[in-house]
Amino acid sequence: MDQILLGKGDQPVSLLARYGNRHGLVAGATGTGKTVSLMVLAEGFSRLGVPVFIADVKGDVAGLAQPGTASEKILQRAAQLGMAGYAPEACPVVFWDLYGRSGHPVRP
C-alpha cells in the first residue's frame, strides 16, 4: 500500500505516500471534519510505517491508541467505500508530557 484513502465520492481520493512530505493546511469551521481528516492521515502514515507527531492539546486524537468498535453502520460505510477487509486497529503511540509525570518526558 503506497497511498492513503482520504475519502470517496464518485471516485476515491487518495494521497500518494511520496507526496506526504509536502506542506499542508487543514482549515475550516468548527465541526467540518478537520480532526477526523488529521486522524485519517495519521493512521494512514502509521500504517505505512511513517512516524507521526501530533500536538493534541485537547486530547481529541488520543483514541488512536485503542482500536475502535466496528458497528454495523461503520462496516456498511466501509463496504460502500470499497474498503475490503476493514477492521478497526490501534496505532502505536507515545504520550509526551512536559513534566514527565503522565507520559514520556519532553525534557530530559
Buried (B, 14 or more C-beta within 10 A) or exposed (E): EEBBBEEEEEEEEBBEBEEBEEEEEEEEEEEEEBBEBBBBBBBBBBEBEEEBEBEBEEEBBEEBEEEEEEEEEEBEEBEEEEBEEBEEEEBEBEEBEEEEEEEEEEEE
